């Protein structure tokens, strides 16, 4: 793990400290880490959505679709 140093104005530091306290976090570092992890998750979700959009046409999700999934889960498709 590496260390990153941030310079914040007093007003921003007070905001970060208050946000950390409101969320029950022990430190301002934990709050900043939570924000970064949340943004990383959003970036991964965006990438997955774009992959899905670019993957071509989808298929209808209806009763037959779910029956096929259930059959595959039961191992019926292997027979």
OpenMM code with the backbone's topology and positions (N, CA, C; nanometers):
from openmm import Vec3, app, unit

residues = "UNK UNK UNK UNK UNK UNK UNK UNK UNK UNK UNK UNK UNK UNK UNK UNK UNK UNK UNK UNK UNK UNK UNK UNK UNK UNK UNK UNK UNK UNK UNK UNK UNK UNK UNK UNK UNK UNK UNK UNK UNK UNK UNK UNK UNK UNK UNK UNK UNK UNK UNK UNK UNK UNK UNK UNK UNK UNK UNK UNK UNK UNK UNK UNK UNK UNK UNK UNK UNK UNK UNK UNK UNK UNK UNK UNK UNK UNK UNK".split()
positions = [
    Vec3(0.0850, -0.1169, 0.0000),
    Vec3(0.0000, 0.0000, 0.0000),
    Vec3(0.0898, 0.1235, 0.0000),
    Vec3(0.0469, 0.2244, -0.0718),
    Vec3(0.1230, 0.3484, -0.0759),
    Vec3(0.0498, 0.4567, 0.0009),
    Vec3(0.1217, 0.5607, 0.0315),
    Vec3(0.0654, 0.6743, 0.1059),
    Vec3(0.0473, 0.7906, 0.0100),
    Vec3(-0.0675, 0.8562, 0.0223),
    Vec3(-0.0970, 0.9739, -0.0581),
    Vec3(-0.1269, 1.0888, 0.0375),
    Vec3(-0.0704, 1.2025, 0.0103),
    Vec3(-0.0930, 1.3199, 0.0946),
    Vec3(-0.1815, 1.4181, 0.0197),
    Vec3(-0.2801, 1.4715, 0.0892),
    Vec3(-0.3698, 1.5711, 0.0314),
    Vec3(-0.3603, 1.6996, 0.1119),
    Vec3(-0.3665, 1.8099, 0.0424),
    Vec3(-0.3726, 1.9400, 0.1085),
    Vec3(-0.5140, 1.9935, 0.0922),
    Vec3(-0.5801, 2.0168, 0.2050),
    Vec3(-0.7168, 2.0666, 0.2031),
    Vec3(-0.7248, 2.1996, 0.2763),
    Vec3(-0.8158, 2.2819, 0.2302),
    Vec3(-0.8410, 2.4054, 0.3048),
    Vec3(-0.9030, 2.3662, 0.4391),
    Vec3(-0.9038, 2.4586, 0.5319),
    Vec3(-0.9635, 2.4294, 0.6624),
    Vec3(-1.1115, 2.3940, 0.6476),
    Vec3(-1.1792, 2.4634, 0.5568),
    Vec3(-1.3221, 2.4372, 0.5366),
    Vec3(-1.3445, 2.2960, 0.4819),
    Vec3(-1.2629, 2.2545, 0.3844),
    Vec3(-1.2778, 2.1194, 0.3306),
    Vec3(-1.2424, 2.0142, 0.4346),
    Vec3(-1.1393, 2.0388, 0.5125),
    Vec3(-1.1011, 1.9436, 0.6173),
    Vec3(-1.2131, 1.9288, 0.7192),
    Vec3(-1.2772, 2.0391, 0.7558),
    Vec3(-1.3888, 2.0335, 0.8492),
    Vec3(-1.5045, 1.9542, 0.7889),
    Vec3(-1.5292, 1.9743, 0.6594),
    Vec3(-1.6349, 1.8998, 0.5909),
    Vec3(-1.6036, 1.7503, 0.5920),
    Vec3(-1.4810, 1.7142, 0.5568),
    Vec3(-1.4406, 1.5735, 0.5533),
    Vec3(-1.4525, 1.5113, 0.6923),
    Vec3(-1.4067, 1.5818, 0.7933),
    Vec3(-1.4162, 1.5303, 0.9301),
    Vec3(-1.5619, 1.5088, 0.9704),
    Vec3(-1.6480, 1.6031, 0.9353),
    Vec3(-1.7902, 1.5916, 0.9685),
    Vec3(-1.8540, 1.4740, 0.8943),
    Vec3(-1.8195, 1.4577, 0.7673),
    Vec3(-1.8740, 1.3462, 0.6892),
    Vec3(-1.8282, 1.2127, 0.7465),
    Vec3(-1.7030, 1.2046, 0.7849),
    Vec3(-1.6518, 1.0813, 0.8449),
    Vec3(-1.7273, 1.0506, 0.9740),
    Vec3(-1.7458, 1.1510, 1.0570),
    Vec3(-1.8174, 1.1310, 1.1836),
    Vec3(-1.9620, 1.0901, 1.1583),
    Vec3(-2.0282, 1.1552, 1.0626),
    Vec3(-2.1681, 1.1225, 1.0309),
    Vec3(-2.1835, 0.9783, 0.9842),
    Vec3(-2.0808, 0.9246, 0.9195),
    Vec3(-2.0866, 0.7873, 0.8673),
    Vec3(-2.0318, 0.6854, 0.9675),
    Vec3(-1.9902, 0.7329, 1.0827),
    Vec3(-1.9382, 0.6423, 1.1841),
    Vec3(-1.7977, 0.5922, 1.1544),
    Vec3(-1.7255, 0.6656, 1.0716),
    Vec3(-1.5885, 0.6257, 1.0371),
    Vec3(-1.4919, 0.6848, 1.1392),
    Vec3(-1.3835, 0.6133, 1.1627),
    Vec3(-1.2865, 0.6553, 1.2638),
    Vec3(-1.1996, 0.7722, 1.2197),
    Vec3(-1.1719, 0.7791, 1.0899),
    Vec3(-1.0786, 0.8808, 1.0423),
    Vec3(-1.1262, 0.9443, 0.9123),
    Vec3(-1.0699, 1.0603, 0.8836),
    Vec3(-1.0958, 1.1255, 0.7553),
    Vec3(-1.0408, 1.0391, 0.6421),
    Vec3(-0.9302, 0.9709, 0.6668),
    Vec3(-0.8720, 0.8815, 0.5658),
    Vec3(-0.9726, 0.7743, 0.5240),
    Vec3(-1.0450, 0.7194, 0.6212),
    Vec3(-1.1436, 0.6163, 0.5911),
    Vec3(-1.2546, 0.6720, 0.5025),
    Vec3(-1.2946, 0.7960, 0.5272),
    Vec3(-1.3968, 0.8608, 0.4452),
    Vec3(-1.3481, 0.8793, 0.3017),
    Vec3(-1.2269, 0.9298, 0.2861),
    Vec3(-1.1719, 0.9511, 0.1517),
    Vec3(-1.1580, 0.8169, 0.0799),
    Vec3(-1.1110, 0.7149, 0.1487),
    Vec3(-1.0987, 0.5823, 0.0892),
    Vec3(-1.2354, 0.5301, 0.0455),
    Vec3(-1.3375, 0.5507, 0.1284),
    Vec3(-1.4730, 0.5087, 0.0923),
    Vec3(-1.5194, 0.5786, -0.0360),
    Vec3(-1.4930, 0.7073, -0.0476),
    Vec3(-1.5308, 0.7814, -0.1685),
    Vec3(-1.4595, 0.7264, -0.2919),
    Vec3(-1.3324, 0.6986, -0.2788),
    Vec3(-1.2551, 0.6469, -0.3914),
    Vec3(-1.3061, 0.5082, -0.4315),
    Vec3(-1.3314, 0.4223, -0.3328),
    Vec3(-1.3821, 0.2883, -0.3627),
    Vec3(-1.5192, 0.2955, -0.4287),
    Vec3(-1.6039, 0.3879, -0.3844),
    Vec3(-1.7360, 0.4037, -0.4451),
    Vec3(-1.7228, 0.4474, -0.5910),
    Vec3(-1.6326, 0.5405, -0.6176),
    Vec3(-1.6119, 0.5868, -0.7554),
    Vec3(-1.5540, 0.4751, -0.8422),
    Vec3(-1.4651, 0.3946, -0.7851),
    Vec3(-1.4110, 0.2803, -0.8583),
    Vec3(-1.5227, 0.1833, -0.8960),
    Vec3(-1.6142, 0.1590, -0.8040),
    Vec3(-1.7281, 0.0726, -0.8319),
    Vec3(-1.8165, 0.1290, -0.9425),
    Vec3(-1.8376, 0.2592, -0.9398),
    Vec3(-1.9164, 0.3228, -1.0457),
    Vec3(-1.8484, 0.3087, -1.1810),
    Vec3(-1.7166, 0.3239, -1.1826),
    Vec3(-1.6423, 0.3103, -1.3087),
    Vec3(-1.6532, 0.1667, -1.3618),
    Vec3(-1.6449, 0.0671, -1.2721),
    Vec3(-1.6604, -0.0730, -1.3145),
    Vec3(-1.8002, -0.0978, -1.3685),
    Vec3(-1.9013, -0.0425, -1.3010),
    Vec3(-2.0389, -0.0593, -1.3472),
    Vec3(-2.0580, 0.0043, -1.4845),
    Vec3(-2.0046, 0.1253, -1.5032),
    Vec3(-2.0132, 0.1909, -1.6341),
    Vec3(-1.9503, 0.1043, -1.7422),
    Vec3(-1.8338, 0.0479, -1.7128),
    Vec3(-1.7651, -0.0369, -1.8099),
    Vec3(-1.8483, -0.1607, -1.8430),
    Vec3(-1.9093, -0.2220, -1.7418),
    Vec3(-1.9928, -0.3398, -1.7674),
    Vec3(-2.1159, -0.3033, -1.8498),
    Vec3(-2.1755, -0.1886, -1.8201),
    Vec3(-2.2921, -0.1448, -1.8981),
    Vec3(-2.2546, -0.1204, -2.0436),
    Vec3(-2.1407, -0.0562, -2.0648),
    Vec3(-2.0952, -0.0326, -2.2021),
    Vec3(-2.0637, -0.1638, -2.2723),
    Vec3(-2.0025, -0.2578, -2.2014),
    Vec3(-1.9771, -0.3901, -2.2602),
    Vec3(-2.1086, -0.4551, -2.3027),
    Vec3(-2.2095, -0.4430, -2.2179),
    Vec3(-2.3395, -0.5010, -2.2501),
    Vec3(-2.4031, -0.4342, -2.3712),
    Vec3(-2.3952, -0.3026, -2.3754),
    Vec3(-2.4513, -0.2292, -2.4888),
    Vec3(-2.3827, -0.2697, -2.6180),
    Vec3(-2.2523, -0.2872, -2.6112),
    Vec3(-2.1747, -0.3187, -2.7304),
    Vec3(-2.1696, -0.4684, -2.7629),
    Vec3(-2.2376, -0.5510, -2.6846),
    Vec3(-2.2279, -0.6956, -2.7048),
    Vec3(-2.3236, -0.7484, -2.8114),
    Vec3(-2.4039, -0.6626, -2.8667),
    Vec3(-2.4960, -0.7069, -2.9703),
    Vec3(-2.6368, -0.7179, -2.9174),
    Vec3(-2.7246, -0.7702, -3.0013),
    Vec3(-2.8643, -0.7785, -2.9613),
    Vec3(-2.8846, -0.8733, -2.8442),
    Vec3(-2.9783, -0.8381, -2.7604),
    Vec3(-3.0108, -0.9227, -2.6463),
    Vec3(-3.1179, -1.0229, -2.6833),
    Vec3(-3.1721, -1.0846, -2.5820),
    Vec3(-3.2818, -1.1775, -2.6089),
    Vec3(-3.3959, -1.1465, -2.5141),
    Vec3(-3.5118, -1.1908, -2.5503),
    Vec3(-3.6309, -1.1666, -2.4702),
    Vec3(-3.6211, -1.2459, -2.3400),
    Vec3(-3.6474, -1.1773, -2.2303),
    Vec3(-3.6477, -1.2430, -2.0998),
    Vec3(-3.7932, -1.2694, -2.0637),
    Vec3(-3.8350, -1.3933, -2.0849),
    Vec3(-3.9728, -1.4339, -2.0597),
    Vec3(-3.9719, -1.5673, -1.9850),
    Vec3(-4.0875, -1.6296, -1.9742),
    Vec3(-4.0981, -1.7564, -1.9008),
    Vec3(-4.0089, -1.8641, -1.9616),
    Vec3(-4.0005, -1.8700, -2.0949),
    Vec3(-3.9146, -1.9699, -2.1596),
    Vec3(-3.7680, -1.9484, -2.1241),
    Vec3(-3.7248, -1.8235, -2.1179),
    Vec3(-3.5865, -1.7902, -2.0821),
    Vec3(-3.5548, -1.8442, -1.9414),
    Vec3(-3.6462, -1.8169, -1.8455),
    Vec3(-3.6209, -1.8615, -1.7089),
    Vec3(-3.6292, -2.0134, -1.6963),
    Vec3(-3.7157, -2.0759, -1.7723),
    Vec3(-3.7220, -2.2216, -1.7714),
    Vec3(-3.5909, -2.2811, -1.8225),
    Vec3(-3.5349, -2.2197, -1.9256),
    Vec3(-3.4051, -2.2657, -1.9760),
    Vec3(-3.2969, -2.2517, -1.8700),
    Vec3(-3.2977, -2.1390, -1.7971),
    Vec3(-3.2000, -2.1203, -1.6889),
    Vec3(-3.2182, -2.2260, -1.5809),
    Vec3(-3.3427, -2.2522, -1.5432),
    Vec3(-3.3681, -2.3542, -1.4413),
    Vec3(-3.3225, -2.4917, -1.4883),
    Vec3(-3.3486, -2.5224, -1.6135),
    Vec3(-3.3047, -2.6515, -1.6679),
    Vec3(-3.1536, -2.6638, -1.6647),
    Vec3(-3.0838, -2.5574, -1.7030),
    Vec3(-2.9370, -2.5606, -1.7001),
    Vec3(-2.8871, -2.5767, -1.5577),
    Vec3(-2.9521, -2.5094, -1.4619),
    Vec3(-2.9100, -2.5190, -1.3219),
    Vec3(-2.9313, -2.6605, -1.2677),
    Vec3(-3.0394, -2.7258, -1.3118),
    Vec3(-3.0682, -2.8631, -1.2687),
    Vec3(-2.9787, -2.9638, -1.3385),
    Vec3(-2.9135, -2.9209, -1.4469),
    Vec3(-2.8289, -3.0122, -1.5237),
    Vec3(-2.9021, -3.0816, -1.6340),
    Vec3(-3.0259, -3.0404, -1.6607),
    Vec3(-3.1053, -3.1039, -1.7675),
    Vec3(-3.0414, -3.0862, -1.9037),
    Vec3(-2.9748, -2.9753, -1.9266),
    Vec3(-2.9171, -2.9463, -2.0603),
    Vec3(-2.8038, -3.0424, -2.0924),
    Vec3(-2.7413, -3.1018, -1.9913),
    Vec3(-2.6282, -3.1925, -2.0158),
    Vec3(-2.6749, -3.3292, -2.0637),
    Vec3(-2.8025, -3.3594, -2.0470),
    Vec3(-2.8529, -3.4919, -2.0851),
    Vec3(-2.8770, -3.5030, -2.2329),
] * unit.nanometer
topology = app.Topology()
chain = topology.addChain("A")
for resn in residues:
    res = topology.addResidue(resn, chain)
    for name in ("N", "CA", "C"):
        topology.addAtom(name, app.Element.getBySymbol(name[0]), res)
